[in-house]
Amino acid sequence: MRRLGHELFVVQAELARAPNSTRPSPAIAARHVERLEREIDKFDALHPPLTSFVLPGGATAGAALHVARTISRRAERELVTLHGQEPVDPQLLAWANRLSDLLFALALATNHALGVAEVPPDYAV
């Protein structure tokens, strides 16, 4: 997933660019979003379908991916807030949304590969 690290640098460059700048800057494009969607589909196929919500956790690697997903969702909310103040490219917003979905799919696939069952929430506690 080194590519995601590179894409995060593209995101940083895009966000650091002044709103009225005419200088060219790297930017997240539809191809980045589409690639994430293909990867989500690939990793979703590696675990049983969900029948309920699941508690984040599981194996150490799966839990780390759930933490990364949580951080990604927080960043997505910050991007939406920023978009209310100054325009953010819709592709960047879509990419941030799909990134957190990919991290969720990776967490589920990782836990499944390691033989760790997902735990549904107990609403009766």
Secondary structure, 3 states (H helix, E strand, C coil): CHHHHHHHHHHHHHHHCCCCCCCCCCCCCHHHHHHHHHHHHHHHCCCCCCCCCCCCCCCHHHHHHHHHHHHHHHHHHHHHHHHHHCCCCHHHHHHHHHHHHHHHHHHHHHHHHCCCCCCCCCCCC
